[in-house]
Amino acid sequence: MMLKNINNLTLVSGILLASLTVVSCNNKPKVDDSAPKNTGINLADLDTTVDPGTDFYEFANGNWLKNNPVPASESRWGSFNELREANAAIIKTVLDESAADANAKAGSNRKKIGDFFASGMDSLKLNADGNKPLMAELKSIDAIADVKGITAKIAEMQAHFNFALFAIFAEQDMKNSARVLPYIYQGGLSLPDRDYYLKTDDASAKIRAQYTEHISKMLVLAGEEEKNAQSTAAKILELETALAKASMSRVEMRNPEKTYNLRTIEEMQKLAPSIDWNAHLTTLGVKNPSELVTNNPAFLNTASTMLQQMPVADWKGYLKWRTVRAAAPYLSDDFKNEDFKFNDGVLSGATEMKERWKLVQETIDEMMGEALGE
Protein backbone atom coordinates (compact mmCIF):
# COMPACT_ATOMS: atom_id res chain seq x y z
CA MET A 1 0.00 0.00 0.00
CA MET A 2 1.38 3.37 -0.94
CA LEU A 3 2.24 5.67 1.92
CA LYS A 4 0.83 8.73 0.19
CA ASN A 5 -2.46 6.94 -0.14
CA ILE A 6 -2.56 6.02 3.53
CA ASN A 7 -1.89 9.60 4.53
CA ASN A 8 -4.48 11.04 2.19
CA LEU A 9 -7.04 8.49 3.29
CA THR A 10 -6.60 9.34 6.97
CA LEU A 11 -6.66 13.08 6.43
CA VAL A 12 -9.68 12.95 4.16
CA SER A 13 -11.52 10.91 6.79
CA GLY A 14 -10.78 13.52 9.44
CA ILE A 15 -11.89 16.59 7.51
CA LEU A 16 -14.38 15.22 5.01
CA LEU A 17 -17.37 17.00 6.52
CA ALA A 18 -15.50 20.29 6.71
CA SER A 19 -14.01 20.25 3.24
CA LEU A 20 -16.39 18.36 0.96
CA THR A 21 -20.08 18.46 0.12
CA VAL A 22 -21.64 15.36 -1.31
CA VAL A 23 -24.49 16.08 -3.71
CA SER A 24 -27.08 13.48 -2.82
CA CYS A 25 -29.27 13.88 -5.91
CA ASN A 26 -26.78 12.17 -8.23
CA ASN A 27 -24.48 10.65 -5.56
CA LYS A 28 -21.49 12.47 -7.10
CA PRO A 29 -19.10 14.14 -4.63
CA LYS A 30 -18.25 17.75 -5.30
CA VAL A 31 -15.41 19.85 -3.92
CA ASP A 32 -16.74 22.79 -1.94
CA ASP A 33 -14.96 26.02 -2.93
CA SER A 34 -15.49 27.36 0.58
CA ALA A 35 -13.55 24.47 2.13
CA PRO A 36 -10.52 25.30 4.29
CA LYS A 37 -7.43 25.92 2.14
CA ASN A 38 -4.79 24.49 4.51
CA THR A 39 -6.27 21.10 5.20
CA GLY A 40 -3.05 19.10 4.83
CA ILE A 41 -4.19 17.33 1.67
CA ASN A 42 -4.03 18.14 -2.00
CA LEU A 43 -7.59 18.11 -3.31
CA ALA A 44 -6.29 17.41 -6.81
CA ASP A 45 -5.29 13.93 -5.57
CA LEU A 46 -8.95 13.03 -4.99
CA ASP A 47 -10.95 11.24 -7.66
CA THR A 48 -14.29 13.01 -7.25
CA THR A 49 -15.89 10.88 -9.96
CA VAL A 50 -15.95 8.01 -7.46
CA ASP A 51 -18.69 7.68 -4.86
CA PRO A 52 -16.94 7.82 -1.45
CA GLY A 53 -19.66 5.65 0.04
CA THR A 54 -18.82 2.91 -2.44
CA ASP A 55 -15.01 3.10 -2.63
CA PHE A 56 -13.60 5.67 -0.24
CA TYR A 57 -10.00 4.58 -0.83
CA GLU A 58 -10.24 5.23 -4.56
CA PHE A 59 -12.07 8.50 -3.91
CA ALA A 60 -9.33 9.72 -1.55
CA ASN A 61 -6.38 8.60 -3.70
CA GLY A 62 -7.53 7.90 -7.23
CA ASN A 63 -5.94 10.83 -9.05
CA TRP A 64 -2.69 10.50 -7.11
CA LEU A 65 -2.50 6.82 -8.08
CA LYS A 66 -3.07 7.67 -11.75
CA ASN A 67 -0.42 10.40 -11.76
CA ASN A 68 2.27 8.66 -9.70
CA PRO A 69 3.28 5.22 -10.99
CA VAL A 70 5.91 3.39 -8.94
CA PRO A 71 9.37 4.28 -10.36
CA ALA A 72 11.35 1.41 -11.85
CA SER A 73 14.00 1.74 -9.13
CA GLU A 74 11.46 1.38 -6.31
CA SER A 75 9.32 -1.42 -4.94
CA ARG A 76 6.82 1.01 -3.37
CA TRP A 77 6.03 4.68 -3.67
CA GLY A 78 4.24 7.30 -1.59
CA SER A 79 4.38 10.81 -0.18
CA PHE A 80 7.20 9.96 2.20
CA ASN A 81 9.25 8.72 -0.74
CA GLU A 82 8.64 12.04 -2.48
CA LEU A 83 9.79 13.86 0.63
CA ARG A 84 12.87 11.68 0.85
CA GLU A 85 13.74 12.32 -2.79
CA ALA A 86 13.50 16.08 -2.30
CA ASN A 87 15.65 15.88 0.82
CA ALA A 88 18.22 13.65 -0.94
CA ALA A 89 18.67 16.29 -3.66
CA ILE A 90 19.48 18.88 -1.01
CA ILE A 91 21.88 16.53 0.76
CA LYS A 92 23.65 15.80 -2.53
CA THR A 93 24.61 19.48 -2.71
CA VAL A 94 26.22 19.17 0.72
CA LEU A 95 28.06 16.02 -0.32
CA ASP A 96 29.30 17.49 -3.60
CA GLU A 97 30.55 20.60 -1.84
CA SER A 98 32.24 18.56 0.91
CA ALA A 99 33.98 16.28 -1.59
CA ALA A 100 35.28 19.30 -3.53
CA ASP A 101 36.42 21.25 -0.45
CA ALA A 102 40.22 21.15 -0.59
CA ASN A 103 40.40 23.25 2.58
CA ALA A 104 38.35 20.94 4.78
CA LYS A 105 40.24 20.29 8.00
CA ALA A 106 41.64 16.78 8.42
CA GLY A 107 39.51 14.81 10.87
CA SER A 108 36.55 17.17 10.58
CA ASN A 109 33.09 15.84 9.79
CA ARG A 110 33.12 17.79 6.53
CA LYS A 111 36.36 16.08 5.49
CA LYS A 112 35.10 12.63 6.50
CA ILE A 113 31.82 13.09 4.67
CA GLY A 114 33.53 14.44 1.57
CA ASP A 115 36.06 11.61 1.43
CA PHE A 116 33.35 9.02 2.04
CA PHE A 117 31.25 10.39 -0.82
CA ALA A 118 34.22 10.66 -3.20
CA SER A 119 35.32 7.08 -2.53
CA GLY A 120 31.79 5.76 -3.05
CA MET A 121 31.47 7.63 -6.33
CA ASP A 122 34.81 6.35 -7.68
CA SER A 123 33.38 3.47 -9.73
CA LEU A 124 36.57 3.19 -11.80
CA LYS A 125 38.63 2.24 -8.75
CA LEU A 126 35.96 -0.05 -7.37
CA ASN A 127 35.73 -1.92 -10.67
CA ALA A 128 39.51 -2.13 -10.92
CA ASP A 129 39.70 -3.55 -7.38
CA GLY A 130 37.10 -6.24 -8.06
CA ASN A 131 37.13 -8.75 -5.22
CA LYS A 132 40.45 -7.59 -3.74
CA PRO A 133 38.86 -5.82 -0.74
CA LEU A 134 37.43 -9.19 0.34
CA MET A 135 40.57 -11.28 0.11
CA ALA A 136 42.05 -10.70 3.57
CA GLU A 137 38.79 -11.51 5.33
CA LEU A 138 38.11 -14.59 3.19
CA LYS A 139 41.63 -15.88 3.84
CA SER A 140 41.14 -15.47 7.58
CA ILE A 141 38.01 -17.63 7.31
CA ASP A 142 39.90 -20.22 5.26
CA ALA A 143 42.44 -20.45 8.09
CA ILE A 144 39.82 -21.46 10.69
CA ALA A 145 40.45 -25.01 11.93
CA ASP A 146 37.75 -25.73 14.53
CA VAL A 147 34.48 -24.66 16.15
CA LYS A 148 36.31 -22.32 18.51
CA GLY A 149 37.67 -20.48 15.50
CA ILE A 150 34.18 -20.33 13.95
CA THR A 151 32.62 -18.79 17.06
CA ALA A 152 35.50 -16.34 17.46
CA LYS A 153 34.99 -15.18 13.87
CA ILE A 154 31.23 -14.87 14.44
CA ALA A 155 31.90 -12.54 17.39
CA GLU A 156 34.33 -10.52 15.29
CA MET A 157 31.79 -10.17 12.49
CA GLN A 158 29.05 -9.16 14.92
CA ALA A 159 31.34 -6.45 16.28
CA HIS A 160 31.19 -4.98 12.76
CA PHE A 161 27.38 -5.32 12.54
CA ASN A 162 27.48 -8.42 10.37
CA PHE A 163 25.13 -10.54 12.46
CA ALA A 164 26.01 -14.09 11.50
CA LEU A 165 24.14 -16.80 13.46
CA PHE A 166 22.33 -14.35 15.75
CA ALA A 167 21.97 -10.61 16.38
CA ILE A 168 23.09 -8.83 19.53
CA PHE A 169 22.52 -5.26 20.71
CA ALA A 170 22.86 -3.19 23.88
CA GLU A 171 19.38 -2.21 25.09
CA GLN A 172 17.61 -1.04 28.20
CA ASP A 173 16.32 -3.91 30.28
CA MET A 174 12.60 -4.08 29.49
CA LYS A 175 11.83 -4.97 33.11
CA ASN A 176 14.37 -2.63 34.73
CA SER A 177 14.93 0.54 32.71
CA ALA A 178 17.69 1.65 35.09
CA ARG A 179 20.17 -0.70 33.41
CA VAL A 180 21.39 -1.67 29.95
CA LEU A 181 21.92 -5.30 29.02
CA PRO A 182 23.03 -7.28 25.97
CA TYR A 183 19.96 -8.49 24.05
CA ILE A 184 20.41 -11.53 21.82
CA TYR A 185 17.92 -12.19 19.02
CA GLN A 186 17.41 -15.18 16.77
CA GLY A 187 18.90 -14.48 13.37
CA GLY A 188 21.57 -15.56 10.94
CA LEU A 189 19.15 -15.77 8.01
CA SER A 190 19.95 -14.06 4.71
CA LEU A 191 16.41 -14.14 3.34
CA PRO A 192 13.97 -11.66 4.91
CA ASP A 193 12.02 -14.09 7.10
CA ARG A 194 11.87 -17.71 8.27
CA ASP A 195 8.84 -18.33 6.05
CA TYR A 196 10.98 -17.95 2.93
CA TYR A 197 12.76 -21.16 3.98
CA LEU A 198 9.77 -23.10 5.29
CA LYS A 199 6.82 -22.46 2.98
CA THR A 200 6.19 -25.22 0.45
CA ASP A 201 4.26 -23.31 -2.24
CA ASP A 202 5.70 -23.02 -5.75
CA ALA A 203 6.57 -19.32 -5.42
CA SER A 204 8.62 -19.93 -2.25
CA ALA A 205 10.39 -22.92 -3.80
CA LYS A 206 11.27 -20.79 -6.82
CA ILE A 207 12.73 -18.04 -4.62
CA ARG A 208 14.88 -20.60 -2.77
CA ALA A 209 16.19 -21.91 -6.08
CA GLN A 210 16.99 -18.36 -7.21
CA TYR A 211 18.59 -17.66 -3.83
CA THR A 212 20.90 -20.68 -4.13
CA GLU A 213 21.88 -19.59 -7.63
CA HIS A 214 22.50 -16.07 -6.32
CA ILE A 215 24.82 -17.33 -3.55
CA SER A 216 26.76 -19.40 -6.07
CA LYS A 217 27.23 -16.46 -8.44
CA MET A 218 28.40 -14.19 -5.62
CA LEU A 219 30.90 -16.76 -4.36
CA VAL A 220 32.28 -17.16 -7.89
CA LEU A 221 32.77 -13.39 -8.06
CA ALA A 222 34.61 -13.67 -4.75
CA GLY A 223 37.04 -16.21 -6.22
CA GLU A 224 35.44 -19.65 -5.70
CA GLU A 225 35.42 -22.22 -8.48
CA GLU A 226 31.93 -22.59 -9.92
CA LYS A 227 31.51 -26.26 -8.95
CA ASN A 228 32.59 -25.59 -5.37
CA ALA A 229 30.40 -22.49 -5.21
CA GLN A 230 27.30 -24.48 -6.20
CA SER A 231 27.98 -27.11 -3.56
CA THR A 232 28.66 -24.46 -0.92
CA ALA A 233 25.45 -22.61 -1.82
CA ALA A 234 23.40 -25.77 -1.26
CA LYS A 235 25.03 -26.27 2.15
CA ILE A 236 24.35 -22.65 3.08
CA LEU A 237 20.66 -23.04 2.26
CA GLU A 238 20.58 -26.21 4.37
CA LEU A 239 22.25 -24.44 7.31
CA GLU A 240 20.00 -21.40 7.16
CA THR A 241 16.91 -23.59 6.82
CA ALA A 242 17.86 -25.34 10.07
CA LEU A 243 18.15 -21.93 11.74
CA ALA A 244 14.77 -20.95 10.30
CA LYS A 245 13.14 -24.07 11.74
CA ALA A 246 14.47 -23.10 15.19
CA SER A 247 13.20 -19.52 14.84
CA MET A 248 9.95 -18.20 16.26
CA SER A 249 7.32 -16.89 13.89
CA ARG A 250 6.48 -13.18 13.67
CA VAL A 251 3.32 -13.85 15.67
CA GLU A 252 5.25 -15.57 18.46
CA MET A 253 7.73 -12.71 18.59
CA ARG A 254 4.91 -10.28 19.44
CA ASN A 255 4.61 -11.85 22.89
CA PRO A 256 6.66 -9.63 25.25
CA GLU A 257 6.77 -12.25 28.01
CA LYS A 258 7.80 -15.11 25.74
CA THR A 259 10.60 -13.03 24.20
CA TYR A 260 12.00 -11.80 27.53
CA ASN A 261 14.36 -14.45 28.87
CA LEU A 262 16.86 -13.16 31.43
CA ARG A 263 19.90 -15.40 31.78
CA THR A 264 23.16 -15.28 33.71
CA ILE A 265 26.36 -15.96 31.80
CA GLU A 266 26.60 -19.30 33.59
CA GLU A 267 23.10 -20.20 32.43
CA MET A 268 23.97 -19.13 28.88
CA GLN A 269 27.02 -21.38 28.96
CA LYS A 270 24.80 -24.36 29.83
CA LEU A 271 22.17 -23.35 27.26
CA ALA A 272 24.62 -22.93 24.36
CA PRO A 273 27.95 -24.49 25.40
CA SER A 274 29.56 -24.30 21.94
CA ILE A 275 30.04 -20.56 22.47
CA ASP A 276 32.40 -19.11 25.05
CA TRP A 277 30.04 -16.36 26.20
CA ASN A 278 32.58 -14.46 28.28
CA ALA A 279 34.99 -14.33 25.35
CA HIS A 280 32.20 -13.55 22.90
CA LEU A 281 30.87 -10.60 24.90
CA THR A 282 34.39 -9.33 25.57
CA THR A 283 35.01 -9.21 21.80
CA LEU A 284 31.86 -7.11 21.52
CA GLY A 285 33.12 -4.68 24.17
CA VAL A 286 30.88 -5.83 27.03
CA LYS A 287 32.87 -5.45 30.26
CA ASN A 288 32.27 -7.84 33.16
CA PRO A 289 29.05 -9.32 31.78
CA SER A 290 26.78 -10.94 34.35
CA GLU A 291 23.35 -11.20 32.69
CA LEU A 292 21.75 -10.84 29.31
CA VAL A 293 18.36 -11.26 27.65
CA THR A 294 17.57 -13.55 24.77
CA ASN A 295 14.32 -13.58 22.82
CA ASN A 296 14.57 -17.29 21.96
CA PRO A 297 16.64 -19.61 24.20
CA ALA A 298 15.65 -22.66 22.16
CA PHE A 299 17.14 -21.07 19.04
CA LEU A 300 20.51 -20.58 20.75
CA ASN A 301 20.45 -24.15 22.02
CA THR A 302 19.81 -25.40 18.48
CA ALA A 303 22.55 -23.16 17.05
CA SER A 304 24.99 -24.50 19.63
CA THR A 305 24.14 -28.08 18.66
CA MET A 306 24.53 -27.23 14.98
CA LEU A 307 28.00 -25.82 15.65
CA GLN A 308 29.03 -29.23 16.99
CA GLN A 309 27.24 -31.40 14.46
CA MET A 310 27.76 -29.61 11.16
CA PRO A 311 31.20 -29.77 9.50
CA VAL A 312 33.54 -26.83 10.08
CA ALA A 313 33.82 -26.54 6.29
CA ASP A 314 30.08 -25.83 6.06
CA TRP A 315 30.34 -23.10 8.67
CA LYS A 316 33.30 -21.58 6.84
CA GLY A 317 31.21 -21.46 3.66
CA TYR A 318 28.40 -19.77 5.59
CA LEU A 319 30.74 -17.16 7.06
CA LYS A 320 32.24 -16.47 3.64
CA TRP A 321 28.77 -15.95 2.24
CA ARG A 322 27.82 -13.58 5.06
CA THR A 323 31.01 -11.63 4.39
CA VAL A 324 30.43 -11.38 0.63
CA ARG A 325 26.75 -10.59 1.11
CA ALA A 326 27.49 -7.71 3.48
CA ALA A 327 30.18 -6.21 1.24
CA ALA A 328 28.53 -6.66 -2.17
CA PRO A 329 26.67 -3.30 -2.36
CA TYR A 330 29.98 -1.46 -1.87
CA LEU A 331 32.15 -3.37 -4.33
CA SER A 332 32.54 -3.46 -8.11
CA ASP A 333 29.64 -3.33 -10.54
CA ASP A 334 29.66 -7.13 -10.92
CA PHE A 335 28.87 -7.52 -7.23
CA LYS A 336 26.45 -4.60 -7.13
CA ASN A 337 24.50 -5.81 -10.14
CA GLU A 338 24.12 -9.35 -8.83
CA ASP A 339 23.13 -8.05 -5.39
CA PHE A 340 20.52 -5.77 -6.99
CA LYS A 341 19.21 -8.50 -9.28
CA PHE A 342 18.27 -10.73 -6.36
CA ASN A 343 17.59 -8.48 -3.37
CA ASP A 344 15.89 -5.59 -5.17
CA GLY A 345 14.60 -7.49 -8.17
CA VAL A 346 13.55 -11.00 -7.10
CA LEU A 347 12.62 -10.09 -3.53
CA SER A 348 11.31 -6.55 -3.96
CA GLY A 349 10.24 -6.15 -7.58
CA ALA A 350 12.44 -3.21 -8.61
CA THR A 351 13.61 -3.30 -12.23
CA GLU A 352 16.15 -0.48 -12.28
CA MET A 353 19.03 0.34 -9.95
CA LYS A 354 19.09 3.72 -8.25
CA GLU A 355 21.66 6.26 -9.35
CA ARG A 356 25.02 5.71 -7.69
CA TRP A 357 24.96 9.01 -5.83
CA LYS A 358 21.68 8.05 -4.17
CA LEU A 359 23.09 4.72 -3.01
CA VAL A 360 26.21 6.39 -1.62
CA GLN A 361 24.14 9.12 0.03
CA GLU A 362 21.92 6.51 1.71
CA THR A 363 24.99 4.66 2.98
CA ILE A 364 26.49 7.82 4.43
CA ASP A 365 23.18 8.69 6.05
CA GLU A 366 23.07 5.23 7.60
CA MET A 367 26.71 5.03 8.71
CA MET A 368 27.46 8.67 9.53
CA GLY A 369 24.05 10.23 9.98
CA GLU A 370 25.06 12.49 12.86
CA ALA A 371 28.06 13.87 10.99
CA LEU A 372 25.99 14.38 7.86
CA GLY A 373 23.29 16.13 9.87
CA GLU A 374 25.87 18.56 11.23
C-alpha positions, -999 to +999 in steps of 0.1 A: +000+000+000+014+034-009+022+057+019+008+087+002-025+069-001-026+060+035-019+096+045-045+110+022-070+085+033-066+093+070-067+131+064-097+130+042-115+109+068-108+135+094-119+166+075-144+152+050-174+170+065-155+203+067-140+203+032-164+184+010-201+185+001-216+154-013-245+161-037-271+135-028-293+139-059-268+122-082-245+106-056-215+125-071-191+141-046-182+178-053-154+198-039-167+228-019-150+260-029-155+274+006-135+245+021-105+253+043-074+259+021-048+245+045-063+211+052-031+191+048-042+173+017-040+181-020-076+181-033-063+174-068-053+139-056-090+130-050-110+112-077-143+130-072-159+109-100-159+080-075-187+077-049-169+078-015-197+056+000-188+029-024-150+031-026-136+057-002-100+046-008-102+052-046-121+085-039-093+097-016-064+086-037-075+079-072-059+108-091-027+105-071-025+068-081-031+077-118-004+104-118+023+087-097+033+052-110+059+034-089+094+043-104+114+014-119+140+017-091+115+014-063+093-014-049+068+010-034+060+047-037+042+073-016+044+108-002+072+100+022+092+087-007+086+120-025+098+139+006+129+117+009+137+123-028+135+161-023+157+159+008+182+137-009+187+163-037+195+189-010+219+165+008+237+158-025+246+195-027+262+192+007+281+160-003+293+175-036+306+206-018+322+186+009+340+163-016+353+193-035+364+213-004+402+211-006+404+233+026+383+209+048+402+203+080+416+168+084+395+148+109+365+172+106+331+158+098+331+178+065+364+161+055+351+126+065+318+131+047+335+144+016+361+116+014+334+090+020+312+104-008+342+107-032+353+071-025+318+058-031+315+076-063+348+063-077+334+035-097+366+032-118+386+022-087+360+000-074+357-019-107+395-021-109+397-035-074+371-062-081+371-088-052+404-076-037+389-058-007+374-092+003+406-113+001+420-107+036+388-115+053+381-146+032+416-159+038+411-155+076+380-176+073+399-202+053+424-205+081+398-215+107+405-250+119+378-257+145+345-247+161+363-223+185+377-205+155+342-203+139+326-188+171+355-163+175+350-152+139+312-149+144+319-125+174+343-105+153+318-102+125+290-092+149+313-064+163+312-050+128+274-053+125+275-084+104+251-105+125+260-141+115+241-168+135+223-144+158+220-106+164+231-088+195+225-053+207+229-032+239+194-022+251+176-010+282+163-039+303+126-041+295+118-050+331+144-026+347+149+005+327+177+016+351+202-007+334+214-017+299+219-053+290+230-073+260+200-085+241+204-115+218+179-122+190+174-152+168+189-145+134+216-156+109+192-158+080+200-141+047+164-141+033+140-117+049+120-141+071+119-177+083+088-183+060+110-180+029+128-212+040+098-231+053+068-225+030+062-252+005+043-233-022+057-230-057+066-193-054+086-199-023+104-229-038+113-208-068+127-180-046+149-206-028+162-219-061+170-184-072+186-177-038+209-207-041+219-196-076+225-161-063+248-173-036+268-194-061+272-165-084+284-142-056+309-168-044+323-172-079+328-134-081+346-137-047+370-162-062+354-196-057+354-222-085+319-226-099+315-263-089+326-256-054+304-225-052+273-245-062+280-271-036+287-245-009+254-226-018+234-258-013+250-263+022+243-226+031+207-230+023+206-262+044+222-244+073+200-214+072+169-236+068+179-253+101+182-219+117+148-209+103+131-241+117+145-231+152+132-195+148+100-182+163+073-169+139+065-132+137+033-138+157+052-156+185+077-127+186+049-103+194+046-119+229+067-096+252+068-123+280+078-151+257+106-130+242+120-118+275+144-144+289+169-132+314+199-154+318+232-153+337+264-160+318+266-193+336+231-202+324+240-191+289+270-214+290+248-244+298+222-234+273+246-229+244+279-245+254+296-243+219+300-206+225+324-191+251+300-164+262+326-145+283+350-143+253+322-135+229+309-106+249+344-093+256+350-092+218+319-071+215+331-047+242+309-058+270+329-054+303+323-078+332+290-093+318+268-109+344+234-112+327+218-108+293+184-113+277+176-135+248+143-136+228+146-173+220+166-196+242+157-227+222+171-211+190+205-206+207+205-242+220+198-254+185+226-232+171+250-245+196+241-281+187+245-272+150+280-258+157+290-292+170+272-314+145+278-296+112+312-298+095+335-268+101+338-265+063+301-258+061+303-231+087+333-216+068+312-215+037+284-198+056+307-172+071+322-165+036+288-159+022+278-136+051+310-116+044+304-114+006+267-106+011+275-077+035+302-062+012+285-067-022+267-033-024+300-015-019+322-034-043+325-035-081+296-033-105+297-071-109+289-075-072+264-046-071+245-058-101+241-093-088+231-080-054+205-058-070+192-085-093+183-107-064+176-085-034+159-056-052+146-075-082+136-110-071+126-101-035+113-065-040+102-061-076+124-032-086+136-033-122+161-005-123+190+003-099+191+037-082+217+063-093+250+057-077+250+090-058+217+081-042+231+047-030+262+064-016+241+091+000+219+065+017+250+047+030+265+078+044+232+087+061+231+052+076+267+050+087+275+087+095+241+102+100+251+125+129+281+139+110+260+144+079+233+161+099+259+186+112 
